[in-house]
Amino acid sequence: MTEKISTNSQEGDWGSLSGDALALSMLYERFRRPIHSYIYHMLGNQEDADDITQEVFVRACMAWHGLRDRDNLSAWLYRIATNLCVDLLRRRKRITWWPLSMSSRSRDDEHNDGPISDDFSHLLADSGGIPEIAEREYIQLVLARMPVEYASVLILSAGQGVPYQEIATIVGISANAAATRISRAKKMFAEQYQRLSKEGSEKQENRR
C-alpha cells in the first residue's frame, strides 16, 4: 500500500520513511507542481521554470542527508526556489520578468499551473470593465514592475496560498515583518494596477 503524504508538509511523517530514495521520490511527487507553479510565476518563462524546478530538487537531493529539521519541507523547498529565481533574475538584470505572451503558454497537463489572472484577480476591488486579456496583461506588468522582495511574497501569498508564517521562514524574516511586507505588496499591486488601468482607459478614449 502506497503511503499518502498530507497536503500539509508538517503532517507528513518523513522521518519514518525507509530510505532516502523513497523519501526523495515522494518529496518530488508531492511538491513538484506547486514549486513549478511558483517558479513560473516568478520568471514567466516555461523553459526557465522547468530548469529551475529541476535544479531545486537536485539541490534538495544533495542536501537531504544532512537535513535534520524535516518538519517544514515546503518552506525549505520554496526557500531554495526563491534563491535560485532571484539569482537568475539578478544575473540577467531583467527589468521585466513576464512577457505579454505569457497568457498563451502551453496548457498541457504536465505544466498546467493555471492562468496568472486566476491567482491575483481577487486582489482587485474592481477591474473597471477591462477586457479579460487586457486585465491579464496589466497583472503581468504590475508584477513585473514590483521589487522582487514584494513580488515574491505576493506570489507566495496570493498565488500559492502559503501562510505568512511560512513565508517568513522562506524569505528569512520574522512573521510580523512577513505580514507587513505582504500587506505592502498588496497595496503596491493595487495602486500600480489602478494606475495602469487608468492609463489604458485614457489611451482608449484618445483613440476614439
Secondary structure, 3 states (H helix, E strand, C coil): CCCCCCCCHHHCCHHHCCCHHHHHHHHHHHHHHHHHHHHHHHHCCHHHHHHHHHHHHHHHHHHHCCCCCCCCHHHHHHHHHHHHHHHHHHHHCCCCCCCHHHHHCCCCHHHCCCCHHHHHHHHCCCCCCCCHHHHHHHHHHHHHHCCHHHHHHHHHHHHCCCCHHHHHHHHCCCHHHHHHHHHHHHHHHHHHHHHHHHHHHHHHHHHC
